[in-house]
Amino acid sequence: MTLPGRFMEEENFGGKGQFVLTIFCLIVSLAASIWGLTKVQDGLDLTEVVPRTSPENGYLKAQNKYLGFHIMHAVTQGNFEYPTNQKLLHEYHEAFMRVSKIIKNDDGGLPEFWLSRFREWLLGLQRSFDRDWTTGCITRDQWFQNASDEGFLAYKLLVQTGHVDYPVDKSLVTQVRLVDSEGVINPKAFYNYLSAWIGNDAIAYSESQAMLKPEPRQFIHDARDVELRIPKLSPIIYAQLPFYLKHLVSTEDMVETIQETRAVCKKFEEKGLPNYPRGIPFTFWEQYINLRRYLLLALGSILGAILTILTILLFNLWAALVVVFVLFVIIIELVGLMGLLGIKLSAIPAVLLIVAVGLGVDFAAHILIGFITSIGNRNRRVGIAVKNMMAPIVDGAVSTILGIAMLAFSEFDFIVKYFFYILCLLILLGVFNGLVLLPVILSIMGPPGEVLTIFCLIVSLAASIWGLTKVQDGLDLTEVVPRTSPEHGYLKAQNKYLGFHIMHAVTQGNFEYPTNQKLLHEYHEAFMRVSKIIKNDDGGLPEFWLSRFREWLLGLQRSFDRDWTTGCITRDQWFQNASDEGFLAYKLLVQTGHVDYPVDKSLVTQVRLVDSEGVINPKAFYNYLSAWIGNDAIAYSESQAMLKPEPRQFIHDARDVELRIPKLSPIIYAQLPFYLKHLVSTEDMVETIQETRAVCKKFEEKGLPNYPRGIPFTFWEQYINLRRYLLLALGSILGAILTILTILLFNLWAALVVVFVLFVIIIELVGLMGLLGIKLSAIPAVLLIVAVGLGVDFAAHILIGFITSIGNRNRRVGIAVKNMMAPIVDGAVSTILVL
């Protein structure tokens, strides 16, 4: 009998010789693979991606061996004050001394960069100016023909102020120097000097490789041009410092250099200098810093995913663990052989290793399915599995090898080593472990062939409970528009980058606004506790209508006080030279607030528009308010107060000697605007709503009738109690079903079984929502309630069939399933087709 024929005989499985030989082979292969693991290096030689017989291959080999030269740039960005942080820039440049592979000068220092070249040029000009000043060729206010061009240019630079409104000041010639004693370029005129350097020392600027952005305007000095003003550059948003790298032969050298450079950049990022490195090493080699960690994470994730999926599909954790173990062995062996064959680890082998897991499942799953679907003892089931599955496994392996065979004849070492070798090794290892290792493991410790319902229930409930913890509240607007539409992209970007909303705190009637102004100010300040409200630069809140009203009155009071002091206004009259604001303040001060006697001139010396505690005169509050709305309409409009009833406007006219100002009706509605930021998630919305409601409730208890309004409160407030009301609804409907089924069937036991099944369905459905990222809102909540009703349809069929049959439980279950499976499946399929 041939070897394959003997191998497929069921009786040959389980022999001690076969077990010992297989275990021995496994131990040897794992030992060799682990040793090979230590030999795996990172990298991808450029010589492997060009034909091995080409001249380019020889050149690249020589370059890699003898040169190892690269250039990199340290880039500094915007949001940084270059003029006032020159010392930090010099420190940043000097810090690259720590990068071992950077080429240093003969004196051990670094080559100069743009700022140091700029400074040296200015120092040279300063020396020329000093000589011309000493010899009298240049004075404070003029220069003579015998002054040097450099001295004259230095004079032009020294008189620059850096201000747009007054750009030149000749007095600066004796007050400042281009570069001070600490080596700092004059910060005020920094960008004027920079414009002159770029235009008049173009070679040095070009050699510096600064590549300043925005593109600088050049100022070219002409000794015949007596115009002193030098254009000022826009603030720098991009600059770079060049460094030359040597001896970068291996991937380890590259990674070491990248890590040293990143450490410097991170240190100065923390100091407030936004910067990053760029260059070929960072583009092509930075992947190797975290390649192994991410590869392990990817392999672990895919193995975990395979374990989860096989457990769910096979309802058998034991079988899934066996497959994952075989795949783990295949990966170890494949990586070990890569090390032994000198195949380096880069992005492509890493991808192939991940692909290897997927291909390896094909070899292991065939045998496993054949095993768990067979009957008998382990040896018999292994024999049946191998007999039935060997042919498709071998056919698949041979056809795959034939498909990639042409890769072996490629002139590119890259194709041969990284594709042909790895794929061939993968197929051979998959066949060996699938047809030799896996059968032996299954014959020793294979899972039983039966499917355990209780085990499946536990697994599904565990997964569902875990999914329950992932369920989030909300409904993204991006989900209610077509995903390919422009609106979808806009809403997605808005939600990600903006999160901006406006809300209003509304105060109502039945409240004495004039006598409770302090409470209103406290109410406004209390919104400081709402974390998402946008604050001013000083950390406070934007002004609201009452504070704007008060500031306007304080301004009028100051004008009145000046006119009173100068005699332009007296107790009983005013003169033509009184200011309009002072006259309007006089009109306001004489208001009594009483309808019967509205004006009293004696009040001019008795009251102030706003007292020392910041309280507006309560008696004439509504008279003052009428004047504010009519005469400071822009501030009233910006305040978004929206006072109700609609206020009558009083517009002041200095020619109108009528002192009476109409009094507004008491306020029954006013609002305070607040702007909200970073409201990206439902959790942010709910947190903001709860914080706002807490403030409103606190001041409601203090006697201020108020409430918040805005889009967050209209659409997101439902989520505060959504879960509680959903649980209450589900509990109610389950209780109702229990009651109804008990009454209809006269059987509490049967009703409890149905309710338990419905409870499991709800748990699993909510868990799957969490796993699939379906958020909980009013619509899913309603569907969950509907799901209970639909679930009764599936459970009741089997239950009715069971309790109306005769015999023992097993017989009655069989009859119920036999009679009810068709209508249940038909109903499910028809419902799915409709959906």
C-alpha positions in Angstrom: 0.0 0.0 0.0 1.3 3.5 -0.8 2.2 6.0 1.9 -0.7 8.3 1.2 -3.1 5.3 1.3 -1.7 4.1 4.6 -1.8 7.6 6.0 -5.5 7.9 5.2 -6.4 4.6 6.8 -8.4 5.3 10.0 -6.8 2.5 11.9 -3.3 4.0 11.6 -4.1 7.1 13.7 -3.3 7.1 17.4 -0.1 5.0 17.3 2.6 5.8 19.8 5.2 6.0 17.1 3.3 8.6 15.2 2.7 10.6 18.3 6.3 10.5 19.4 7.6 11.4 15.9 5.2 14.3 15.5 5.9 15.7 18.9 9.6 15.4 18.3 9.3 17.2 14.9 7.2 19.9 16.6 9.8 20.5 19.3 12.7 20.5 16.8 10.9 22.9 14.4 9.9 25.2 17.2 13.5 25.2 18.7 14.9 26.0 15.2 12.3 28.6 14.6 12.9 30.4 18.0 16.6 30.4 17.2 15.8 31.8 13.8 13.6 34.5 15.4 16.7 35.9 17.1 18.4 36.3 13.7 15.5 38.3 12.1 16.7 41.8 11.2 14.7 44.8 10.2 15.1 46.5 6.8 14.9 46.3 3.1 18.1 46.7 1.1 17.7 48.8 -2.1 19.9 46.3 -3.9 17.1 43.8 -3.6 14.7 45.9 -5.6 16.8 46.2 -8.8 18.0 43.4 -11.0 20.9 41.6 -9.5 22.9 41.7 -12.7 22.4 45.4 -13.4 25.0 48.1 -13.0 22.6 49.9 -10.6 22.8 46.9 -8.2 26.6 47.2 -8.0 26.4 50.9 -7.5 23.8 50.6 -4.7 26.0 47.9 -3.0 29.0 50.2 -3.1 27.0 53.2 -1.9 25.5 51.3 1.0 28.9 49.9 2.0 31.1 53.0 1.7 28.9 56.1 1.8 25.7 55.9 3.9 25.2 59.6 3.2 21.8 61.3 3.7 20.4 64.8 4.3 17.7 65.7 6.8 16.0 69.0 7.8 14.7 70.1 11.2 11.6 72.1 10.4 10.2 74.8 12.7 6.7 76.0 12.1 4.3 78.9 12.8 2.5 79.8 16.1 6.0 80.7 17.3 7.5 84.2 18.0 10.9 83.9 16.1 12.0 87.5 17.0 11.7 87.1 20.7 12.8 83.4 20.9 16.1 83.5 19.1 18.1 82.0 22.0 15.7 79.0 21.9 16.3 78.6 18.2 20.1 78.6 18.8 19.7 76.0 21.6 17.5 73.9 19.3 20.3 73.9 16.6 23.0 73.1 19.1 20.9 70.2 20.6 21.5 68.2 17.4 25.1 67.8 18.5 23.6 64.8 20.4 22.7 63.0 17.1 25.8 60.9 16.6 25.5 60.4 12.8 25.3 64.1 12.0 28.4 65.4 10.3 30.2 68.0 12.4 32.7 70.7 11.5 36.4 70.3 12.0 36.1 72.1 15.3 33.5 69.6 16.5 30.5 72.0 16.1 27.6 72.1 13.7 27.5 74.0 10.4 25.7 77.4 10.7 22.0 77.6 10.0 19.9 80.5 8.6 19.6 82.5 11.9 23.4 82.3 12.7 24.2 83.3 9.1 21.7 86.1 9.3 23.3 87.3 12.6 26.9 87.1 11.2 25.8 89.3 8.3 24.3 91.9 10.6 27.4 91.9 12.8 29.5 92.7 9.7 27.2 95.6 8.8 27.4 96.8 12.4 31.2 96.9 12.2 31.1 98.8 9.0 28.6 101.3 10.5 30.8 101.7 13.6 33.8 102.6 11.4 31.8 105.1 9.4 30.4 106.6 12.6 33.8 107.0 14.1 35.2 108.7 11.0 32.1 111.0 10.7 30.9 109.5 7.4 27.6 108.9 9.1 25.9 111.0 11.7 22.5 110.8 13.5 20.6 112.6 10.8 22.6 112.1 7.6 25.3 110.3 5.7 28.0 111.4 3.3 29.3 110.2 0.0 32.4 108.7 1.5 30.3 106.3 3.7 30.6 102.7 2.8 27.7 100.8 1.2 27.6 98.4 4.2 27.6 101.3 6.7 24.8 103.1 4.8 22.7 99.8 4.7 23.4 99.4 8.5 22.1 102.9 9.0 18.9 102.1 7.1 18.4 99.0 9.3 19.1 100.8 12.6 16.4 103.4 12.0 13.7 100.8 11.4 11.1 100.7 14.2 9.2 97.6 13.1 5.9 99.6 13.3 3.7 100.1 10.3 2.4 103.5 11.3 5.8 105.1 12.1 8.4 102.8 10.3 11.5 105.1 10.7 13.0 106.8 13.7 16.5 108.3 13.3 17.0 108.6 17.0 17.4 104.8 17.2 20.8 105.1 15.5 22.3 105.9 18.9 19.9 103.7 21.0 20.0 100.3 19.4 22.4 97.9 17.8 21.6 95.4 15.0 22.7 92.6 17.3 23.0 93.1 21.1 25.8 92.0 23.4 24.0 88.6 23.9 23.9 87.8 20.2 20.1 88.6 19.9 19.0 90.4 16.8 16.8 93.5 17.5 13.4 91.8 17.9 11.3 94.9 17.0 12.8 95.2 13.5 13.6 91.5 13.1 11.5 91.1 10.0 12.8 94.3 8.4 16.4 93.1 8.8 15.4 89.6 7.5 14.0 91.2 4.3 17.3 93.0 3.8 19.4 89.9 4.4 17.5 87.8 2.0 17.8 90.4 -0.8 21.4 91.5 -0.2 23.1 88.2 0.9 21.2 85.8 -1.4 24.1 83.3 -1.6 24.2 82.9 2.2 20.4 82.6 2.3 20.4 80.0 -0.5 23.2 78.0 1.2 21.3 78.0 4.5 18.4 76.0 2.8 16.0 77.9 5.2 13.2 77.8 2.6 11.3 80.4 4.7 7.5 80.5 4.2 5.6 82.6 3.3 7.9 83.4 0.3 9.9 86.5 1.5 9.9 89.8 -0.4 13.4 90.9 -1.3 14.8 94.3 -0.5 17.9 95.1 -2.5 20.0 97.9 -1.2 21.0 100.7 -3.6 23.4 103.4 -2.2 21.7 105.9 -4.5 18.3 105.3 -2.9 17.7 107.7 0.0 14.4 106.1 1.0 15.0 104.7 4.5 11.9 102.5 4.8 12.6 98.8 4.4 9.7 96.5 3.8 8.8 94.1 6.7 8.3 90.4 6.0 5.2 88.5 7.2 5.8 86.4 10.3 7.6 83.1 9.5 5.3 80.0 9.4 8.0 77.6 8.1 11.8 77.4 8.3 14.2 74.5 8.1 17.7 73.7 9.4 19.8 71.3 7.2 21.9 68.5 8.7 24.1 66.0 6.8 24.1 62.4 8.0 26.9 59.8 7.5 27.5 56.1 8.1 23.8 55.2 7.8 24.6 51.7 6.5 22.1 49.5 8.4 18.5 49.8 9.5 19.8 49.9 13.1 21.8 53.0 12.3 18.7 54.6 10.7 16.5 53.8 13.6 19.0 55.0 16.2 19.4 58.3 14.3 15.6 58.8 14.0 15.1 58.1 17.7 17.9 60.6 18.7 16.4 63.2 16.4 12.8 62.7 17.6 14.1 63.0 21.2 15.5 66.4 20.4 12.3 67.5 18.6 10.1 66.3 21.5 12.2 68.2 24.0 11.9 71.5 22.2 8.2 70.9 21.4 7.7 70.8 25.2 9.6 74.1 25.4 7.1 75.8 23.0 8.9 75.4 19.7 6.7 73.6 17.2 9.0 71.5 15.1 9.5 68.2 13.3 12.2 66.4 11.3 11.9 65.5 7.6 14.1 63.7 5.1 14.5 60.3 3.4 15.4 58.4 6.7 12.1 59.6 8.2 10.1 58.8 5.1 11.3 55.3 4.6 12.9 54.0 7.8 10.7 55.4 10.6 8.3 52.5 10.1 10.9 50.2 11.7 10.7 51.9 15.1 7.3 50.4 15.9 7.1 47.8 13.2 7.5 44.8 15.5 5.1 46.1 18.1 2.4 46.9 15.5 3.0 43.5 13.8 2.6 41.7 17.1 -0.6 43.7 17.8 -2.0 42.9 14.4 -1.2 39.2 14.7 -2.7 39.1 18.2 -5.8 40.9 16.9 -6.3 38.6 14.0 -5.8 35.5 16.1 -8.3 36.9 18.6 -10.7 37.6 15.8 -10.3 34.1 14.4 -10.8 32.7 17.9 -14.0 34.7 18.4 -15.4 34.0 14.9 -14.7 30.2 15.1 -16.2 30.1 18.6 -19.4 31.7 17.4 -19.7 29.8 14.1 -18.8 26.4 15.6 -20.3 27.0 19.0 -17.1 25.4 20.3 -14.3 27.3 22.1 -12.3 24.2 22.4 -12.0 23.6 18.7 -11.3 27.3 18.1 -8.4 27.2 20.5 -6.9 24.2 18.7 -7.0 26.1 15.4 -5.5 29.2 16.9 -2.6 27.1 18.5 -1.8 25.6 15.0 -1.8 29.1 13.5 0.5 30.3 16.2 2.9 27.5 15.5 2.8 28.3 11.7 3.7 32.0 12.4 6.6 31.1 14.7 8.0 28.6 12.2 7.6 31.1 9.3 9.3 34.0 11.1 12.1 31.6 12.3 12.7 30.4 8.7 12.8 34.0 7.6 15.7 34.6 10.1 17.5 31.5 9.0 17.2 32.4 5.3 18.3 36.0 5.9 15.0 37.6 4.9 14.7 40.9 6.6 11.5 42.2 8.3 9.9 45.2 6.6 6.3 46.3 5.8 5.9 43.7 3.0 7.0 40.6 5.0 4.9 41.9 7.8 1.8 42.1 5.6 2.6 38.6 4.3 2.8 37.3 7.9 -0.7 38.7 8.5 -1.9 37.1 5.3 -0.3 33.9 6.4 -2.7 33.7 9.3 -5.6 33.8 6.9 -4.1 31.3 4.6 -3.2 29.0 7.5 -6.9 28.9 8.6 -7.6 27.2 5.2 -5.3 24.3 6.0 -6.5 23.9 9.7 -10.2 24.5 9.2 -10.7 21.6 6.7 -9.4 19.0 9.1 -11.2 20.6 12.1 -14.6 20.7 10.4 -14.2 17.1 9.3 -13.3 16.1 12.9 -16.1 17.8 14.8 -18.7 16.7 12.3 -17.8 13.0 12.5 -18.9 10.5 15.1 -16.9 7.9 17.0 -13.9 8.1 19.2 -11.1 10.7 18.6 -8.9 8.3 16.5 -11.8 7.3 14.2 -12.9 10.9 13.7 -9.3 12.1 12.9 -9.0 9.3 10.4 -12.3 10.2 8.7 -11.3 13.9 8.7 -7.9 13.3 7.1 -9.3 10.8 4.6 -11.9 13.3 3.4 -9.8 16.5 3.6 -6.3 15.5 2.5 -7.1 15.6 -1.2 -8.6 19.2 -1.3 -5.7 20.4 1.0 -3.0 18.9 -1.1 -4.7 20.1 -4.4 -5.0 23.6 -3.0 -1.3 23.7 -1.9 0.0 22.3 -5.2 -2.1 24.7 -7.3 -1.0 27.7 -5.2 2.7 26.7 -5.6 2.3 26.3 -9.4 0.6 29.8 -9.4 3.6 31.5 -7.8 6.3 29.3 -9.5 7.1 32.0 -12.1 8.3 34.3 -9.3 11.3 32.0 -8.7 12.7 33.1 -12.1 12.6 36.9 -11.4 15.8 38.9 -11.7 14.7 40.9 -8.7 16.0 39.4 -5.4 13.1 41.3 -3.8 10.5 39.2 -5.6 12.2 35.9 -5.0 13.0 36.4 -1.3 10.0 38.3 -0.2 7.3 36.7 -2.2 8.3 33.3 -3.6 10.3 32.1 -0.6 7.8 33.3 2.0 4.7 32.0 0.2 6.3 28.6 -0.5 7.4 28.3 3.1 3.9 29.3 4.2 2.2 26.6 2.0 4.6 23.9 3.1 4.3 24.8 6.8 0.5 24.9 6.4 0.3 21.5 4.8 2.7 20.0 7.4 0.9 21.4 10.4 -2.5 20.8 8.9 -2.0 17.2 7.9 0.5 16.1 10.6 0.5 18.3 13.7 -3.2 19.1 13.8 -4.5 15.4 13.5 -2.1 14.3 16.3 -3.4 17.1 18.6 -7.0 16.3 17.8 -6.4 12.6 18.4 -4.9 13.4 21.8 -7.1 16.3 23.0 -9.7 17.0 20.3 -13.1 18.5 21.3 -16.2 16.4 21.4 -18.4 16.2 18.3 -21.5 17.4 20.0 -22.6 21.1 20.2 -23.5 22.2 23.7 -26.4 24.6 23.7 -25.8 25.8 27.2 -22.2 26.6 26.3 -23.4 28.6 23.3 -25.9 30.4 25.5 -23.2 31.4 28.0 -20.8 32.5 25.2 -23.5 34.6 23.5 -24.6 36.1 26.8 -21.1 36.9 27.7 -20.4 38.6 24.4 -23.8 40.4 24.6 -23.1 41.7 28.1 -19.7 42.9 27.0 -21.4 44.6 24.0 -23.9 46.2 26.5 -21.0 48.2 28.0 -20.2 49.5 24.5 -23.6 50.9 23.7 -23.5 54.7 23.4 -26.4 57.2 23.3 -27.1 59.4 20.3 -28.0 59.6 16.7 -25.4 61.1 14.3 -26.8 63.4 11.7 -24.4 61.8 9.2 -26.5 58.6 9.5 -29.7 60.3 8.2 -28.2 61.6 4.9 -26.7 59.5 2.0 -23.1 58.6 2.8 -21.9 59.6 -0.7 -23.5 63.0 -0.6 -21.7 66.3 0.0 -23.9 67.0 3.0 -22.6 63.8 4.6 -19.0 65.0 4.3 -19.9 68.5 5.6 -21.8 67.1 8.7 -18.9 64.7 9.4 -16.4 67.5 9.3 -18.6 69.8 11.4 -19.1 67.1 14.1 -15.4 66.4 14.2 -13.9 69.9 14.1 -16.5 72.3 15.2 -19.0 71.1 17.8 -20.4 74.6 18.1 -23.9 75.5 19.4 -25.7 78.5 20.9 -28.0 78.3 23.9 -30.0 80.9 25.8 -30.8 81.1 29.5 -34.3 82.6 29.6 -35.7 84.5 32.6 -39.4 85.1 32.8 -42.1 87.3 34.4 -43.3 87.2 38.0 -39.9 88.6 39.0 -38.9 92.0 40.1 -35.9 92.8 37.7 -35.2 96.3 39.1 -34.8 95.2 42.7 -33.1 91.8 42.0 -30.2 92.9 39.8 -27.5 91.3 41.9 -29.4 88.0 41.6 -29.4 88.3 37.8 -25.6 89.0 37.8 -25.1 86.0 40.1 -27.2 83.9 37.7 -25.1 85.0 34.7 -21.8 84.2 36.6 -23.1 80.8 37.7 -22.8 79.6 34.1 -19.0 79.7 34.6 -19.6 76.1 36.0 -20.8 74.9 32.6 -17.5 73.6 31.2 -18.4 73.7 27.4 -19.4 77.4 27.5 -16.9 79.6 25.6 -15.2 82.0 28.0 -13.4 85.3 27.2 -9.6 85.6 27.0 -9.6 86.6 30.7 -11.6 83.5 31.7 -14.9 85.3 32.3 -18.2 85.2 30.4 -19.2 87.6 27.7 -21.5 90.4 28.9 -25.2 90.0 28.9 -28.0 92.6 28.5 -28.0 93.9 32.1 -24.2 94.3 32.2 -24.2 96.1 28.8 -27.0 98.3 30.1 -25.1 99.1 33.2 -21.9 99.9 31.3 -23.8 102.3 29.1 -25.2 104.1 32.1 -21.8 104.4 33.7 -20.5 106.0 30.6 -23.3 108.5 30.7 -22.7 109.2 34.4 -19.0 110.0 33.6 -20.0 112.4 30.9 -22.5 114.1 33.3 -19.9 114.3 36.0 -17.5 116.1 33.6 -20.2 118.5 32.5 -21.3 119.1 36.1 -17.7 119.9 37.1 -17.2 122.4 34.3 -20.6 124.0 34.9 -22.1 123.0 31.6 -25.0 121.4 33.6 -26.5 122.6 36.9 -29.3 121.4 39.0 -32.0 123.3 37.1 -30.6 123.8 33.6 -28.0 122.9 31.0 -26.1 124.9 28.5 -25.2 124.6 24.8 -21.7 123.4 25.5 -22.9 120.4 27.5 -22.2 117.1 25.8 -25.1 115.1 24.4 -24.2 112.2 26.7 -24.2 114.5 29.7 -27.6 116.0 28.8 -29.1 112.5 28.3 -27.7 111.5 31.7 -29.4 114.6 33.2 -32.7 113.6 31.7 -32.3 110.1 33.2 -31.3 111.4 36.6 -34.4 113.5 37.0 -36.7 110.5 36.3 -38.7 109.4 39.4 -40.3 106.3 38.0 -43.7 107.5 39.1 -46.5 108.0 36.6 -48.1 110.9 38.5 -44.9 113.0 39.0 -42.4 111.6 36.5 -39.7 114.3 36.8 -37.9 115.7 39.9 -34.8 117.9 39.3 -33.7 117.6 42.9 -32.7 114.0 42.2 -29.7 115.3 40.1 -27.7 115.7 43.3 -29.4 112.8 45.2 -29.1 109.8 43.0 -26.7 108.2 40.5 -27.6 106.2 37.5 -25.6 103.3 39.0 -24.7 103.2 42.6 -21.4 102.2 44.2 -22.5 98.5 44.3 -23.2 98.4 40.6 -27.0 98.5 41.0 -29.0 100.6 38.5 -31.4 103.0 40.2 -34.4 100.6 40.8 -37.1 103.3 40.8 -36.3 104.6 37.3 -35.0 101.2 36.0 -37.6 100.9 33.2 -37.2 104.6 32.2 -33.5 104.0 31.8 -34.1 100.8 30.0 -36.3 102.6 27.4 -33.5 105.1 26.8 -30.8 102.4 26.5 -32.7 100.4 23.9 -33.4 103.5 21.8 -30.0 105.1 22.0 -27.6 102.1 22.2 -29.4 99.9 19.7 -26.3 98.0 18.5 -25.4 96.9 22.1 -29.0 95.9 22.7 -29.1 93.9 19.5 -25.7 92.2 20.3 -27.0 91.3 23.7 -29.7 89.1 22.1 -31.9 90.0 25.1 -35.2 89.8 23.1 -37.1 91.6 25.9 -40.8 91.0 26.1 -43.2 92.8 25.9 -41.7 94.6 22.8 -40.0 97.7 24.3 -40.9 101.2 23.2 -37.9 103.1 22.1 -37.0 106.6 23.4 -34.4 108.3 21.1 -32.6 111.2 22.6 -32.5 114.5 20.8 -30.3 117.3 22.3 -32.8 119.9 20.9 -35.7 118.3 22.7 -36.1 120.0 26.1 -38.8 117.6 27.2 -37.4 115.8 30.3 -40.0 113.0 30.6 -38.8 109.6 29.3 -41.4 106.9 28.7 -41.4 104.0 31.1 -41.4 100.4 29.8 -43.8 97.7 31.0 -42.3 95.2 33.4 -40.2 92.5 31.7 -41.9 89.1 31.3 -39.2 87.5 29.1 -35.4 88.1 28.7 -32.6 85.9 27.6 -28.9 85.5 28.1 -26.9 84.0 25.2 -24.0 81.5 25.7 -21.8 79.9 23.0 -21.0 76.2 23.4 -17.9 74.5 22.0 -16.6 70.9 21.6 -20.0 69.3 21.7 -19.0 66.4 19.6 -20.5 63.4 21.4 -23.9 62.7 23.0 -22.0 62.4 26.3 -20.7 66.0 25.9 -24.3 67.2 25.2 -25.8 65.4 28.2 -23.1 66.7 30.5 -23.7 70.2 29.3 -27.5 69.9 29.7 -27.1 68.5 33.2 -24.7 71.3 34.3 -27.0 73.9 32.8 -30.1 72.4 34.4 -28.4 72.4 37.8 -27.7 76.1 37.5 -31.3 76.8 36.5 -32.7 74.7 39.3 -30.5 76.4 41.9 -31.8 79.9 40.9 -35.4 78.7 40.5 -35.2 77.9 44.2 -33.8 81.4 44.8 -36.9 82.9 43.2 -35.7 83.5 39.7 -38.1 81.8 37.2 -35.8 80.6 34.4 -35.1 77.8 31.9 -32.6 77.0 29.1 -33.4 76.8 25.5 -31.5 75.8 22.3 -30.8 72.9 20.0 -29.0 70.8 22.6 -32.1 70.9 24.8 -34.5 70.3 21.9 -32.8 67.2 20.5 -30.4 65.8 23.2 -32.3 66.2 26.5 -34.1 63.0 25.7 -30.9 61.0 26.5 -30.8 62.0 30.1 -33.6 59.6 31.1 -33.8 57.5 27.9 -32.3 54.4 29.4 -34.3 54.6 32.6 -37.6 54.9 30.6 -36.5 52.2 28.2 -35.9 49.7 31.1 -39.2 50.7 32.6 -41.0 50.1 29.2 -39.2 46.7 28.7 -40.0 45.6 32.2 -43.6 46.6 31.8 -44.1 44.8 28.5 -42.4 41.7 29.8 -44.6 41.8 32.8 -47.6 42.2 30.6 -46.6 39.2 28.5 -46.0 37.1 31.6 -49.5 38.0 32.9 -51.3 37.5 29.5 -49.6 34.1 28.8 -50.3 32.9 32.3 -54.0 33.7 31.9 -54.3 32.3 28.4 -52.3 29.1 28.9 -53.1 28.7 32.6 -49.5 27.9 33.0 -47.1 30.2 34.9 -44.1 27.9 34.2 -44.6 28.1 30.4 -45.0 31.9 30.6 -41.8 32.2 32.6 -39.9 30.2 30.0 -41.1 32.5 27.2 -40.2 35.6 29.2 -36.7 34.2 29.8 -36.2 33.6 26.1 -37.4 37.2 25.4 -35.1 38.5 28.0 -32.1 36.7 26.3 -33.2 38.1 22.9 -33.2 41.6 24.3 -29.8 41.2 26.0 -28.3 39.7 22.8 -29.8 42.4 20.6 -28.6 45.3 22.7 -25.2 43.6 23.0 -24.9 43.3 19.2 -25.9 47.0 18.9 -22.9 47.8 21.1 -20.6 45.6 19.1 -21.8 47.0 15.8 -21.6 50.6 16.9 -25.3 51.2 16.7 -26.1 54.1 19.1 -29.2 54.1 21.4 -31.8 56.8 20.6 -35.5 57.0 20.5 -35.8 54.9 17.3 -33.7 51.9 18.5 -35.5 52.2 21.8 -38.9 51.8 20.1 -37.5 48.9 18.0 -36.3 47.2 21.1 -39.8 47.4 22.5 -41.1 46.1 19.2 -38.5 43.3 19.3 -40.2 41.9 22.4 -43.5 41.5 20.5 -41.7 39.9 17.5 -39.8 37.6 19.8 -43.1 36.3 21.2 -43.9 35.0 17.7 -40.8 32.8 17.5 -41.0 31.5 21.1 -44.8 31.0 21.3 -44.8 28.6 18.2 -42.4 26.2 19.9 -44.0 26.6 23.3 -47.6 25.9 22.0 -46.3 22.8 20.1 -44.5 21.6 23.2 -47.3 21.9 25.7 -49.9 20.5 23.3 -47.9 17.3 22.6 -47.8 14.1 24.6 -44.8 12.0 25.7 -41.6 12.8 27.5 -39.9 16.1 27.1 -37.5 15.0 24.4 -40.3 13.6 22.3 -42.5 16.7 22.8 -39.6 19.0 21.9 -39.0 17.0 18.7 -42.6 17.2 17.7 -42.8 20.9 18.4 -39.6 21.6 16.4 -40.8 19.4 13.5 -44.2 21.0 13.3 -43.2 24.6 13.9 -39.8 25.0 12.2 -41.4 25.6 8.8 -43.7 28.4 9.8 -40.9 30.1 12.0 -38.3 29.9 9.2 -40.9 31.0 6.6 -41.9 34.0 8.7 -38.2 34.9 9.3 -37.2 34.7 5.7 -40.3 36.6 4.4 -39.6 39.4 7.0 -35.9 39.6 5.9 -37.0 39.7 2.2 -39.3 42.6 3.0 -36.5 44.5 4.8 
